[in-house]
Amino acid sequence: FLLVSLSLHVSAMRIIYMVFFLVLLALYQVSARMYNAIITIVWWIVAIYSILFVLMLYLAQFPTVYNPLLNATSFETLKDIGLDKYETAELFVSMWTPVIALIVIALQLKYSQIGRAV
């Protein structure tokens, strides 16, 4: 969460990652038992969100997607959301952190015993 939410510039999509992190942290502080009961569901939600984040960021690079969005909103609004136009190297860097987070989440879901009866 922190890797993704604190990287590059601030946008609404990255703020949502920070909200996920803070909610999980607060939930763990309040009740570790409830945290263990719902952590698998939260990991799935974050994984789906990461997939949608990378997909939206990638699709926004195409003029057929970006131009209608730009006509419907302003450039500043798209930038605030996190849908910027990037050069190839910048796009790779901006997509790298959510992809790494997605890989870590997939490994966590695959090999973790959290939320399962042992």
Biopython code that builds the backbone (N, CA, C, O; Angstrom):
import numpy as np
from Bio.PDB.StructureBuilder import StructureBuilder

atoms = [
    (1, "PHE", "N", (0.814, -1.194, 0.000)),
    (1, "PHE", "CA", (0.000, 0.000, 0.000)),
    (1, "PHE", "C", (0.858, 1.259, 0.000)),
    (1, "PHE", "O", (0.668, 2.154, -0.824)),
    (2, "LEU", "N", (1.792, 1.317, 0.923)),
    (2, "LEU", "CA", (2.606, 2.527, 1.038)),
    (2, "LEU", "C", (3.457, 2.742, -0.198)),
    (2, "LEU", "O", (3.650, 3.879, -0.628)),
    (3, "LEU", "N", (3.971, 1.660, -0.777)),
    (3, "LEU", "CA", (4.784, 1.773, -1.981)),
    (3, "LEU", "C", (4.000, 2.442, -3.100)),
    (3, "LEU", "O", (4.523, 3.306, -3.803)),
    (4, "VAL", "N", (2.765, 2.044, -3.259)),
    (4, "VAL", "CA", (1.943, 2.590, -4.340)),
    (4, "VAL", "C", (1.436, 3.979, -4.000)),
    (4, "VAL", "O", (1.458, 4.872, -4.848)),
    (5, "SER", "N", (0.986, 4.169, -2.788)),
    (5, "SER", "CA", (0.337, 5.437, -2.457)),
    (5, "SER", "C", (1.321, 6.585, -2.299)),
    (5, "SER", "O", (0.937, 7.741, -2.476)),
    (6, "LEU", "N", (2.566, 6.307, -1.974)),
    (6, "LEU", "CA", (3.535, 7.380, -1.772)),
    (6, "LEU", "C", (4.426, 7.626, -2.978)),
    (6, "LEU", "O", (5.309, 8.482, -2.920)),
    (7, "SER", "N", (4.221, 6.908, -4.055)),
    (7, "SER", "CA", (5.079, 7.073, -5.219)),
    (7, "SER", "C", (4.533, 8.142, -6.159)),
    (7, "SER", "O", (3.325, 8.369, -6.236)),
    (8, "LEU", "N", (5.438, 8.782, -6.861)),
    (8, "LEU", "CA", (5.149, 9.776, -7.891)),
    (8, "LEU", "C", (4.265, 10.907, -7.359)),
    (8, "LEU", "O", (4.408, 11.323, -6.209)),
    (9, "HIS", "N", (3.369, 11.394, -8.183)),
    (9, "HIS", "CA", (2.543, 12.532, -7.785)),
    (9, "HIS", "C", (1.249, 12.056, -7.111)),
    (9, "HIS", "O", (0.852, 10.898, -7.236)),
    (10, "VAL", "N", (0.618, 12.965, -6.407)),
    (10, "VAL", "CA", (-0.617, 12.647, -5.695)),
    (10, "VAL", "C", (-1.772, 12.655, -6.687)),
    (10, "VAL", "O", (-1.913, 13.585, -7.481)),
    (11, "SER", "N", (-2.587, 11.626, -6.638)),
    (11, "SER", "CA", (-3.790, 11.559, -7.462)),
    (11, "SER", "C", (-4.862, 10.825, -6.664)),
    (11, "SER", "O", (-4.580, 10.214, -5.633)),
    (12, "ALA", "N", (-6.076, 10.894, -7.151)),
    (12, "ALA", "CA", (-7.192, 10.255, -6.445)),
    (12, "ALA", "C", (-6.999, 8.743, -6.376)),
    (12, "ALA", "O", (-7.330, 8.120, -5.367)),
    (13, "MET", "N", (-6.467, 8.155, -7.440)),
    (13, "MET", "CA", (-6.269, 6.708, -7.434)),
    (13, "MET", "C", (-5.245, 6.294, -6.380)),
    (13, "MET", "O", (-5.403, 5.253, -5.742)),
    (14, "ARG", "N", (-4.217, 7.085, -6.196)),
    (14, "ARG", "CA", (-3.195, 6.768, -5.190)),
    (14, "ARG", "C", (-3.697, 7.067, -3.774)),
    (14, "ARG", "O", (-3.284, 6.410, -2.819)),
    (15, "ILE", "N", (-4.567, 8.038, -3.638)),
    (15, "ILE", "CA", (-5.153, 8.332, -2.324)),
    (15, "ILE", "C", (-6.013, 7.162, -1.860)),
    (15, "ILE", "O", (-6.066, 6.874, -0.665)),
    (16, "ILE", "N", (-6.682, 6.492, -2.779)),
    (16, "ILE", "CA", (-7.510, 5.346, -2.421)),
    (16, "ILE", "C", (-6.656, 4.211, -1.858)),
    (16, "ILE", "O", (-7.079, 3.523, -0.929)),
    (17, "TYR", "N", (-5.455, 4.008, -2.415)),
    (17, "TYR", "CA", (-4.538, 3.020, -1.836)),
    (17, "TYR", "C", (-4.199, 3.372, -0.387)),
    (17, "TYR", "O", (-4.158, 2.494, 0.474)),
    (18, "MET", "N", (-3.959, 4.651, -0.123)),
    (18, "MET", "CA", (-3.646, 5.081, 1.234)),
    (18, "MET", "C", (-4.844, 4.864, 2.156)),
    (18, "MET", "O", (-4.666, 4.496, 3.317)),
    (19, "VAL", "N", (-6.054, 5.087, 1.660)),
    (19, "VAL", "CA", (-7.258, 4.845, 2.462)),
    (19, "VAL", "C", (-7.365, 3.361, 2.819)),
    (19, "VAL", "O", (-7.680, 3.022, 3.960)),
    (20, "PHE", "N", (-7.104, 2.466, 1.847)),
    (20, "PHE", "CA", (-7.109, 1.034, 2.140)),
    (20, "PHE", "C", (-6.123, 0.715, 3.271)),
    (20, "PHE", "O", (-6.451, -0.017, 4.204)),
    (21, "PHE", "N", (-4.920, 1.272, 3.173)),
    (21, "PHE", "CA", (-3.898, 1.019, 4.184)),
    (21, "PHE", "C", (-4.337, 1.519, 5.556)),
    (21, "PHE", "O", (-4.200, 0.807, 6.551)),
    (22, "LEU", "N", (-4.862, 2.739, 5.614)),
    (22, "LEU", "CA", (-5.250, 3.305, 6.900)),
    (22, "LEU", "C", (-6.440, 2.587, 7.521)),
    (22, "LEU", "O", (-6.502, 2.436, 8.741)),
    (23, "VAL", "N", (-7.385, 2.143, 6.698)),
    (23, "VAL", "CA", (-8.526, 1.382, 7.218)),
    (23, "VAL", "C", (-8.055, 0.055, 7.789)),
    (23, "VAL", "O", (-8.506, -0.356, 8.859)),
    (24, "LEU", "N", (-7.146, -0.623, 7.082)),
    (24, "LEU", "CA", (-6.621, -1.883, 7.606)),
    (24, "LEU", "C", (-5.842, -1.678, 8.896)),
    (24, "LEU", "O", (-5.955, -2.474, 9.828)),
    (25, "LEU", "N", (-5.059, -0.622, 8.950)),
    (25, "LEU", "CA", (-4.290, -0.326, 10.153)),
    (25, "LEU", "C", (-5.214, -0.033, 11.340)),
    (25, "LEU", "O", (-4.993, -0.531, 12.444)),
    (26, "ALA", "N", (-6.242, 0.773, 11.102)),
    (26, "ALA", "CA", (-7.196, 1.090, 12.167)),
    (26, "ALA", "C", (-7.969, -0.155, 12.600)),
    (26, "ALA", "O", (-8.213, -0.352, 13.790)),
    (27, "LEU", "N", (-8.350, -0.988, 11.644)),
    (27, "LEU", "CA", (-9.076, -2.216, 11.975)),
    (27, "LEU", "C", (-8.214, -3.152, 12.809)),
    (27, "LEU", "O", (-8.706, -3.787, 13.742)),
    (28, "TYR", "N", (-6.943, -3.239, 12.482)),
    (28, "TYR", "CA", (-6.045, -4.091, 13.266)),
    (28, "TYR", "C", (-5.876, -3.556, 14.685)),
    (28, "TYR", "O", (-5.775, -4.325, 15.641)),
    (29, "GLN", "N", (-5.846, -2.242, 14.810)),
    (29, "GLN", "CA", (-5.712, -1.637, 16.135)),
    (29, "GLN", "C", (-6.959, -1.888, 16.987)),
    (29, "GLN", "O", (-6.857, -2.100, 18.195)),
    (30, "VAL", "N", (-8.110, -1.863, 16.365)),
    (30, "VAL", "CA", (-9.366, -2.031, 17.098)),
    (30, "VAL", "C", (-9.592, -3.498, 17.457)),
    (30, "VAL", "O", (-9.880, -3.817, 18.611)),
    (31, "SER", "N", (-9.465, -4.392, 16.475)),
    (31, "SER", "CA", (-9.758, -5.796, 16.725)),
    (31, "SER", "C", (-8.939, -6.672, 15.784)),
    (31, "SER", "O", (-9.213, -6.737, 14.586)),
    (32, "ALA", "N", (-7.956, -7.327, 16.322)),
    (32, "ALA", "CA", (-7.126, -8.212, 15.514)),
    (32, "ALA", "C", (-7.915, -9.427, 15.032)),
    (32, "ALA", "O", (-7.645, -9.951, 13.951)),
    (33, "ARG", "N", (-8.877, -9.874, 15.818)),
    (33, "ARG", "CA", (-9.698, -11.018, 15.417)),
    (33, "ARG", "C", (-10.557, -10.680, 14.192)),
    (33, "ARG", "O", (-10.649, -11.468, 13.251)),
    (34, "MET", "N", (-11.182, -9.499, 14.217)),
    (34, "MET", "CA", (-11.981, -9.085, 13.066)),
    (34, "MET", "C", (-11.075, -8.845, 11.851)),
    (34, "MET", "O", (-11.450, -9.161, 10.722)),
    (35, "TYR", "N", (-9.896, -8.290, 12.086)),
    (35, "TYR", "CA", (-8.922, -8.067, 11.016)),
    (35, "TYR", "C", (-8.589, -9.393, 10.326)),
    (35, "TYR", "O", (-8.595, -9.476, 9.098)),
    (36, "ASN", "N", (-8.301, -10.423, 11.115)),
    (36, "ASN", "CA", (-7.976, -11.728, 10.535)),
    (36, "ASN", "C", (-9.158, -12.346, 9.807)),
    (36, "ASN", "O", (-8.976, -13.126, 8.872)),
    (37, "ALA", "N", (-10.364, -12.003, 10.229)),
    (37, "ALA", "CA", (-11.554, -12.573, 9.594)),
    (37, "ALA", "C", (-11.817, -11.979, 8.210)),
    (37, "ALA", "O", (-12.317, -12.673, 7.325)),
    (38, "ILE", "N", (-11.483, -10.698, 8.015)),
    (38, "ILE", "CA", (-11.837, -10.066, 6.743)),
    (38, "ILE", "C", (-10.636, -9.711, 5.865)),
    (38, "ILE", "O", (-10.817, -9.118, 4.801)),
    (39, "ILE", "N", (-9.428, -10.054, 6.278)),
    (39, "ILE", "CA", (-8.253, -9.636, 5.522)),
    (39, "ILE", "C", (-8.233, -10.231, 4.111)),
    (39, "ILE", "O", (-7.814, -9.556, 3.170)),
    (40, "THR", "N", (-8.671, -11.459, 3.949)),
    (40, "THR", "CA", (-8.691, -12.070, 2.621)),
    (40, "THR", "C", (-9.624, -11.323, 1.687)),
    (40, "THR", "O", (-9.301, -11.129, 0.515)),
    (41, "ILE", "N", (-10.763, -10.906, 2.180)),
    (41, "ILE", "CA", (-11.710, -10.128, 1.366)),
    (41, "ILE", "C", (-11.095, -8.790, 0.979)),
    (41, "ILE", "O", (-11.231, -8.349, -0.162)),
    (42, "VAL", "N", (-10.428, -8.154, 1.911)),
    (42, "VAL", "CA", (-9.802, -6.858, 1.630)),
    (42, "VAL", "C", (-8.689, -7.015, 0.600)),
    (42, "VAL", "O", (-8.545, -6.177, -0.290)),
    (43, "TRP", "N", (-7.893, -8.093, 0.715)),
    (43, "TRP", "CA", (-6.846, -8.316, -0.284)),
    (43, "TRP", "C", (-7.446, -8.486, -1.674)),
    (43, "TRP", "O", (-6.891, -7.979, -2.649)),
    (44, "TRP", "N", (-8.560, -9.186, -1.781)),
    (44, "TRP", "CA", (-9.220, -9.350, -3.074)),
    (44, "TRP", "C", (-9.719, -8.007, -3.614)),
    (44, "TRP", "O", (-9.594, -7.728, -4.806)),
    (45, "ILE", "N", (-10.277, -7.186, -2.739)),
    (45, "ILE", "CA", (-10.750, -5.861, -3.167)),
    (45, "ILE", "C", (-9.582, -5.011, -3.660)),
    (45, "ILE", "O", (-9.695, -4.339, -4.685)),
    (46, "VAL", "N", (-8.478, -5.037, -2.947)),
    (46, "VAL", "CA", (-7.305, -4.268, -3.364)),
    (46, "VAL", "C", (-6.728, -4.825, -4.665)),
    (46, "VAL", "O", (-6.269, -4.059, -5.512)),
    (47, "ALA", "N", (-6.745, -6.141, -4.832)),
    (47, "ALA", "CA", (-6.250, -6.739, -6.072)),
    (47, "ALA", "C", (-7.100, -6.304, -7.267)),
    (47, "ALA", "O", (-6.562, -5.948, -8.316)),
    (48, "ILE", "N", (-8.404, -6.333, -7.112)),
    (48, "ILE", "CA", (-9.299, -5.898, -8.193)),
    (48, "ILE", "C", (-9.111, -4.415, -8.473)),
    (48, "ILE", "O", (-9.103, -3.995, -9.630)),
    (49, "TYR", "N", (-8.959, -3.625, -7.424)),
    (49, "TYR", "CA", (-8.717, -2.196, -7.601)),
    (49, "TYR", "C", (-7.395, -1.950, -8.336)),
    (49, "TYR", "O", (-7.320, -1.071, -9.195)),
    (50, "SER", "N", (-6.363, -2.714, -8.008)),
    (50, "SER", "CA", (-5.075, -2.559, -8.687)),
    (50, "SER", "C", (-5.180, -2.903, -10.169)),
    (50, "SER", "O", (-4.598, -2.227, -11.017)),
    (51, "ILE", "N", (-5.921, -3.950, -10.467)),
    (51, "ILE", "CA", (-6.124, -4.325, -11.871)),
    (51, "ILE", "C", (-6.852, -3.210, -12.613)),
    (51, "ILE", "O", (-6.459, -2.841, -13.719)),
    (52, "LEU", "N", (-7.900, -2.677, -12.017)),
    (52, "LEU", "CA", (-8.649, -1.588, -12.655)),
    (52, "LEU", "C", (-7.788, -0.330, -12.805)),
    (52, "LEU", "O", (-7.886, 0.375, -13.809)),
    (53, "PHE", "N", (-6.948, -0.054, -11.806)),
    (53, "PHE", "CA", (-6.062, 1.106, -11.849)),
    (53, "PHE", "C", (-5.088, 0.999, -13.018)),
    (53, "PHE", "O", (-4.927, 1.953, -13.779)),
    (54, "VAL", "N", (-4.444, -0.144, -13.163)),
    (54, "VAL", "CA", (-3.490, -0.341, -14.258)),
    (54, "VAL", "C", (-4.214, -0.312, -15.600)),
    (54, "VAL", "O", (-3.715, 0.281, -16.556)),
    (55, "LEU", "N", (-5.363, -0.933, -15.682)),
    (55, "LEU", "CA", (-6.124, -0.964, -16.928)),
    (55, "LEU", "C", (-6.574, 0.436, -17.346)),
    (55, "LEU", "O", (-6.452, 0.804, -18.515)),
    (56, "MET", "N", (-7.090, 1.214, -16.400)),
    (56, "MET", "CA", (-7.526, 2.579, -16.723)),
    (56, "MET", "C", (-6.349, 3.454, -17.129)),
    (56, "MET", "O", (-6.455, 4.256, -18.057)),
    (57, "LEU", "N", (-5.235, 3.302, -16.437)),
    (57, "LEU", "CA", (-4.047, 4.083, -16.761)),
    (57, "LEU", "C", (-3.535, 3.735, -18.152)),
    (57, "LEU", "O", (-3.136, 4.620, -18.909)),
    (58, "TYR", "N", (-3.545, 2.466, -18.486)),
    (58, "TYR", "CA", (-3.086, 2.038, -19.811)),
    (58, "TYR", "C", (-4.047, 2.490, -20.912)),
    (58, "TYR", "O", (-3.615, 3.000, -21.946)),
    (59, "LEU", "N", (-5.339, 2.304, -20.690)),
    (59, "LEU", "CA", (-6.315, 2.682, -21.715)),
    (59, "LEU", "C", (-6.359, 4.189, -21.946)),
    (59, "LEU", "O", (-6.681, 4.641, -23.045)),
    (60, "ALA", "N", (-6.039, 4.958, -20.922)),
    (60, "ALA", "CA", (-6.056, 6.414, -21.073)),
    (60, "ALA", "C", (-4.948, 6.911, -21.992)),
    (60, "ALA", "O", (-4.951, 8.082, -22.372)),
    (61, "GLN", "N", (-4.012, 6.063, -22.353)),
    (61, "GLN", "CA", (-2.929, 6.463, -23.248)),
    (61, "GLN", "C", (-3.361, 6.474, -24.715)),
    (61, "GLN", "O", (-2.680, 7.060, -25.556)),
    (62, "PHE", "N", (-4.477, 5.838, -25.021)),
    (62, "PHE", "CA", (-4.969, 5.789, -26.392)),
    (62, "PHE", "C", (-5.842, 7.006, -26.683)),
    (62, "PHE", "O", (-6.697, 7.362, -25.872)),
    (63, "PRO", "N", (-5.634, 7.644, -27.830)),
    (63, "PRO", "CA", (-6.426, 8.841, -28.151)),
    (63, "PRO", "C", (-7.931, 8.566, -28.237)),
    (63, "PRO", "O", (-8.731, 9.448, -27.923)),
    (64, "THR", "N", (-8.323, 7.378, -28.650)),
    (64, "THR", "CA", (-9.755, 7.075, -28.760)),
    (64, "THR", "C", (-10.430, 7.012, -27.397)),
    (64, "THR", "O", (-11.647, 7.169, -27.304)),
    (65, "VAL", "N", (-9.671, 6.787, -26.357)),
    (65, "VAL", "CA", (-10.218, 6.778, -24.996)),
    (65, "VAL", "C", (-9.981, 8.125, -24.329)),
    (65, "VAL", "O", (-10.876, 8.666, -23.679)),
    (66, "TYR", "N", (-8.775, 8.670, -24.488)),
    (66, "TYR", "CA", (-8.389, 9.889, -23.776)),
    (66, "TYR", "C", (-9.149, 11.115, -24.283)),
    (66, "TYR", "O", (-9.591, 11.936, -23.480)),
    (67, "ASN", "N", (-9.305, 11.249, -25.584)),
    (67, "ASN", "CA", (-9.968, 12.438, -26.138)),
    (67, "ASN", "C", (-11.424, 12.583, -25.692)),
    (67, "ASN", "O", (-11.820, 13.687, -25.319)),
    (68, "PRO", "N", (-12.250, 11.515, -25.712)),
    (68, "PRO", "CA", (-13.606, 11.678, -25.170)),
    (68, "PRO", "C", (-13.622, 12.023, -23.678)),
    (68, "PRO", "O", (-14.472, 12.787, -23.222)),
    (69, "LEU", "N", (-12.675, 11.455, -22.921)),
    (69, "LEU", "CA", (-12.581, 11.820, -21.513)),
    (69, "LEU", "C", (-12.209, 13.282, -21.343)),
    (69, "LEU", "O", (-12.740, 13.976, -20.477)),
    (70, "LEU", "N", (-11.284, 13.742, -22.188)),
    (70, "LEU", "CA", (-10.856, 15.133, -22.126)),
    (70, "LEU", "C", (-11.984, 16.074, -22.545)),
    (70, "LEU", "O", (-12.101, 17.172, -22.001)),
    (71, "ASN", "N", (-12.809, 15.661, -23.499)),
    (71, "ASN", "CA", (-13.959, 16.475, -23.909)),
    (71, "ASN", "C", (-15.021, 16.532, -22.804)),
    (71, "ASN", "O", (-15.698, 17.547, -22.640)),
    (72, "ALA", "N", (-15.158, 15.449, -22.056)),
    (72, "ALA", "CA", (-16.168, 15.407, -21.005)),
    (72, "ALA", "C", (-15.717, 16.142, -19.747)),
    (72, "ALA", "O", (-16.545, 16.677, -19.010)),
    (73, "THR", "N", (-14.412, 16.171, -19.499)),
    (73, "THR", "CA", (-13.873, 16.827, -18.313)),
    (73, "THR", "C", (-12.735, 17.752, -18.737)),
    (73, "THR", "O", (-12.534, 18.001, -19.926)),
    (74, "SER", "N", (-12.012, 18.245, -17.774)),
    (74, "SER", "CA", (-10.862, 19.098, -18.090)),
    (74, "SER", "C", (-9.569, 18.306, -17.903)),
    (74, "SER", "O", (-9.565, 17.229, -17.307)),
    (75, "PHE", "N", (-8.482, 18.857, -18.419)),
    (75, "PHE", "CA", (-7.172, 18.234, -18.279)),
    (75, "PHE", "C", (-6.787, 18.112, -16.808)),
    (75, "PHE", "O", (-6.222, 17.099, -16.398)),
    (76, "GLU", "N", (-7.089, 19.139, -16.011)),
    (76, "GLU", "CA", (-6.748, 19.124, -14.601)),
    (76, "GLU", "C", (-7.518, 18.026, -13.853)),
    (76, "GLU", "O", (-6.977, 17.383, -12.954)),
    (77, "THR", "N", (-8.775, 17.823, -14.229)),
    (77, "THR", "CA", (-9.570, 16.783, -13.588)),
    (77, "THR", "C", (-8.994, 15.407, -13.873)),
    (77, "THR", "O", (-8.885, 14.576, -12.972)),
    (78, "LEU", "N", (-8.623, 15.165, -15.129)),
    (78, "LEU", "CA", (-8.025, 13.876, -15.474)),
    (78, "LEU", "C", (-6.705, 13.674, -14.748)),
    (78, "LEU", "O", (-6.396, 12.569, -14.301)),
    (79, "LYS", "N", (-5.925, 14.746, -14.631)),
    (79, "LYS", "CA", (-4.655, 14.653, -13.920)),
    (79, "LYS", "C", (-4.890, 14.392, -12.431)),
    (79, "LYS", "O", (-4.148, 13.624, -11.819)),
    (80, "ASP", "N", (-5.911, 15.018, -11.840)),
    (80, "ASP", "CA", (-6.233, 14.789, -10.433)),
    (80, "ASP", "C", (-6.684, 13.354, -10.184)),
    (80, "ASP", "O", (-6.380, 12.773, -9.142)),
    (81, "ILE", "N", (-7.404, 12.791, -11.135)),
    (81, "ILE", "CA", (-7.834, 11.397, -11.016)),
    (81, "ILE", "C", (-6.636, 10.462, -11.140)),
    (81, "ILE", "O", (-6.580, 9.422, -10.484)),
    (82, "GLY", "N", (-5.684, 10.839, -11.983)),
    (82, "GLY", "CA", (-4.499, 10.017, -12.202)),
    (82, "GLY", "C", (-4.381, 9.518, -13.617)),
    (82, "GLY", "O", (-3.547, 8.660, -13.908)),
    (83, "LEU", "N", (-5.212, 10.047, -14.512)),
    (83, "LEU", "CA", (-5.203, 9.611, -15.901)),
    (83, "LEU", "C", (-4.424, 10.612, -16.761)),
    (83, "LEU", "O", (-5.012, 11.360, -17.542)),
    (84, "ASP", "N", (-3.111, 10.614, -16.609)),
    (84, "ASP", "CA", (-2.251, 11.487, -17.391)),
    (84, "ASP", "C", (-1.834, 10.803, -18.679)),
    (84, "ASP", "O", (-1.906, 9.581, -18.803)),
    (85, "LYS", "N", (-1.397, 11.608, -19.635)),
    (85, "LYS", "CA", (-0.746, 11.083, -20.834)),
    (85, "LYS", "C", (0.735, 10.975, -20.520)),
    (85, "LYS", "O", (1.341, 11.939, -20.052)),
    (86, "TYR", "N", (1.321, 9.821, -20.770)),
    (86, "TYR", "CA", (2.717, 9.574, -20.471)),
    (86, "TYR", "C", (3.463, 9.175, -21.736)),
    (86, "TYR", "O", (2.882, 8.656, -22.688)),
    (87, "GLU", "N", (4.761, 9.430, -21.718)),
    (87, "GLU", "CA", (5.647, 8.832, -22.708)),
    (87, "GLU", "C", (5.837, 7.370, -22.298)),
    (87, "GLU", "O", (5.441, 6.975, -21.202)),
    (88, "THR", "N", (6.442, 6.572, -23.177)),
    (88, "THR", "CA", (6.551, 5.138, -22.921)),
    (88, "THR", "C", (7.296, 4.839, -21.623)),
    (88, "THR", "O", (6.831, 4.031, -20.819)),
    (89, "ALA", "N", (8.443, 5.479, -21.409)),
    (89, "ALA", "CA", (9.228, 5.205, -20.198)),
    (89, "ALA", "C", (8.485, 5.661, -18.941)),
    (89, "ALA", "O", (8.501, 4.970, -17.923)),
    (90, "GLU", "N", (7.841, 6.814, -19.013)),
    (90, "GLU", "CA", (7.086, 7.308, -17.862)),
    (90, "GLU", "C", (5.891, 6.406, -17.565)),
    (90, "GLU", "O", (5.560, 6.171, -16.403)),
    (91, "LEU", "N", (5.246, 5.905, -18.612)),
    (91, "LEU", "CA", (4.107, 5.000, -18.423)),
    (91, "LEU", "C", (4.557, 3.722, -17.717)),
    (91, "LEU", "O", (3.880, 3.225, -16.817)),
    (92, "PHE", "N", (5.700, 3.204, -18.136)),
    (92, "PHE", "CA", (6.235, 1.995, -17.505)),
    (92, "PHE", "C", (6.489, 2.233, -16.022)),
    (92, "PHE", "O", (6.138, 1.392, -15.194)),
    (93, "VAL", "N", (7.087, 3.352, -15.681)),
    (93, "VAL", "CA", (7.388, 3.664, -14.284)),
    (93, "VAL", "C", (6.099, 3.870, -13.489)),
    (93, "VAL", "O", (5.991, 3.397, -12.358)),
    (94, "SER", "N", (5.129, 4.567, -14.065)),
    (94, "SER", "CA", (3.890, 4.831, -13.335)),
    (94, "SER", "C", (3.049, 3.572, -13.145)),
    (94, "SER", "O", (2.294, 3.472, -12.178)),
    (95, "MET", "N", (3.174, 2.614, -14.055)),
    (95, "MET", "CA", (2.420, 1.366, -13.925)),
    (95, "MET", "C", (3.172, 0.324, -13.113)),
    (95, "MET", "O", (2.578, -0.654, -12.659)),
    (96, "TRP", "N", (4.458, 0.519, -12.926)),
    (96, "TRP", "CA", (5.269, -0.484, -12.267)),
    (96, "TRP", "C", (4.868, -0.693, -10.807)),
    (96, "TRP", "O", (4.771, -1.835, -10.358)),
    (97, "THR", "N", (4.636, 0.380, -10.065)),
    (97, "THR", "CA", (4.321, 0.224, -8.646)),
    (97, "THR", "C", (2.981, -0.483, -8.398)),
    (97, "THR", "O", (2.923, -1.341, -7.517)),
    (98, "PRO", "N", (1.900, -0.166, -9.129)),
    (98, "PRO", "CA", (0.672, -0.946, -8.902)),
    (98, "PRO", "C", (0.810, -2.405, -9.331)),
    (98, "PRO", "O", (0.187, -3.286, -8.740)),
    (99, "VAL", "N", (1.624, -2.664, -10.359)),
    (99, "VAL", "CA", (1.826, -4.046, -10.800)),
    (99, "VAL", "C", (2.596, -4.830, -9.734)),
    (99, "VAL", "O", (2.265, -5.982, -9.452)),
    (100, "ILE", "N", (3.615, -4.213, -9.146)),
    (100, "ILE", "CA", (4.344, -4.879, -8.067)),
    (100, "ILE", "C", (3.415, -5.128, -6.881)),
    (100, "ILE", "O", (3.458, -6.195, -6.269)),
    (101, "ALA", "N", (2.587, -4.156, -6.561)),
    (101, "ALA", "CA", (1.629, -4.348, -5.471)),
    (101, "ALA", "C", (0.679, -5.500, -5.785)),
    (101, "ALA", "O", (0.343, -6.286, -4.899)),
    (102, "LEU", "N", (0.253, -5.600, -7.019)),
    (102, "LEU", "CA", (-0.643, -6.687, -7.422)),
    (102, "LEU", "C", (0.055, -8.041, -7.306)),
    (102, "LEU", "O", (-0.560, -9.016, -6.874)),
    (103, "ILE", "N", (1.318, -8.112, -7.683)),
    (103, "ILE", "CA", (2.070, -9.360, -7.554)),
    (103, "ILE", "C", (2.214, -9.752, -6.089)),
    (103, "ILE", "O", (2.038, -10.918, -5.734)),
    (104, "VAL", "N", (2.532, -8.783, -5.244)),
    (104, "VAL", "CA", (2.672, -9.070, -3.810)),
    (104, "VAL", "C", (1.341, -9.521, -3.222)),
    (104, "VAL", "O", (1.309, -10.443, -2.406)),
    (105, "ILE", "N", (0.258, -8.897, -3.616)),
    (105, "ILE", "CA", (-1.067, -9.290, -3.123)),
    (105, "ILE", "C", (-1.417, -10.698, -3.591)),
    (105, "ILE", "O", (-1.967, -11.489, -2.824)),
    (106, "ALA", "N", (-1.101, -11.016, -4.849)),
    (106, "ALA", "CA", (-1.377, -12.361, -5.358)),
    (106, "ALA", "C", (-0.582, -13.412, -4.584)),
    (106, "ALA", "O", (-1.108, -14.475, -4.254)),
    (107, "LEU", "N", (0.679, -13.113, -4.298)),
    (107, "LEU", "CA", (1.478, -14.041, -3.496)),
    (107, "LEU", "C", (0.924, -14.164, -2.080)),
    (107, "LEU", "O", (0.894, -15.253, -1.507)),
    (108, "GLN", "N", (0.492, -13.050, -1.530)),
    (108, "GLN", "CA", (-0.094, -13.058, -0.189)),
    (108, "GLN", "C", (-1.346, -13.935, -0.160)),
    (108, "GLN", "O", (-1.527, -14.731, 0.761)),
    (109, "LEU", "N", (-2.204, -13.791, -1.160)),
    (109, "LEU", "CA", (-3.428, -14.589, -1.208)),
    (109, "LEU", "C", (-3.126, -16.062, -1.445)),
    (109, "LEU", "O", (-3.821, -16.933, -0.923)),
    (110, "LYS", "N", (-2.100, -16.339, -2.226)),
    (110, "LYS", "CA", (-1.780, -17.727, -2.559)),
    (110, "LYS", "C", (-1.148, -18.478, -1.389)),
    (110, "LYS", "O", (-1.508, -19.624, -1.118)),
    (111, "TYR", "N", (-0.213, -17.838, -0.701)),
    (111, "TYR", "CA", (0.593, -18.560, 0.281)),
    (111, "TYR", "C", (0.310, -18.210, 1.738)),
    (111, "TYR", "O", (0.887, -18.825, 2.634)),
    (112, "SER", "N", (-0.546, -17.255, 1.990)),
    (112, "SER", "CA", (-0.805, -16.847, 3.370)),
    (112, "SER", "C", (-1.874, -17.716, 3.988)),
    (112, "SER", "O", (-2.784, -18.196, 3.313)),
    (113, "GLN", "N", (-1.743, -17.906, 5.279)),
    (113, "GLN", "CA", (-2.738, -18.666, 6.026)),
    (113, "GLN", "C", (-3.721, -17.749, 6.744)),
    (113, "GLN", "O", (-4.578, -18.228, 7.486)),
    (114, "ILE", "N", (-3.610, -16.440, 6.534)),
    (114, "ILE", "CA", (-4.506, -15.494, 7.196)),
    (114, "ILE", "C", (-5.932, -15.730, 6.713)),
    (114, "ILE", "O", (-6.180, -15.824, 5.511)),
    (115, "GLY", "N", (-6.836, -15.822, 7.623)),
    (115, "GLY", "CA", (-8.240, -15.960, 7.276)),
    (115, "GLY", "C", (-8.664, -17.391, 6.978)),
    (115, "GLY", "O", (-9.831, -17.634, 6.671)),
    (116, "ARG", "N", (-7.749, -18.333, 7.060)),
    (116, "ARG", "CA", (-8.087, -19.721, 6.788)),
    (116, "ARG", "C", (-7.966, -20.536, 8.078)),
    (116, "ARG", "O", (-7.155, -20.227, 8.952)),
    (117, "ALA", "N", (-8.763, -21.546, 8.172)),
    (117, "ALA", "CA", (-8.652, -22.449, 9.322)),
    (117, "ALA", "C", (-7.432, -23.337, 9.116)),
    (117, "ALA", "O", (-7.281, -23.978, 8.077)),
    (118, "VAL", "N", (-6.577, -23.362, 10.109)),
    (118, "VAL", "CA", (-5.341, -24.153, 9.982)),
    (118, "VAL", "C", (-5.497, -25.459, 10.699)),
    (118, "VAL", "O", (-4.571, -26.270, 10.713)),
]
sb = StructureBuilder()
sb.init_structure("model")
sb.init_model(0)
sb.init_chain("A")
sb.init_seg("    ")
for serial, (resi, resn, name, xyz) in enumerate(atoms, 1):
    if name == "N":
        sb.init_residue(resn, " ", resi, " ")
    sb.init_atom(name, np.array(xyz, "f"), 0.0, 1.0, " ", f" {name:<3s}", serial, name[0])
structure = sb.get_structure()
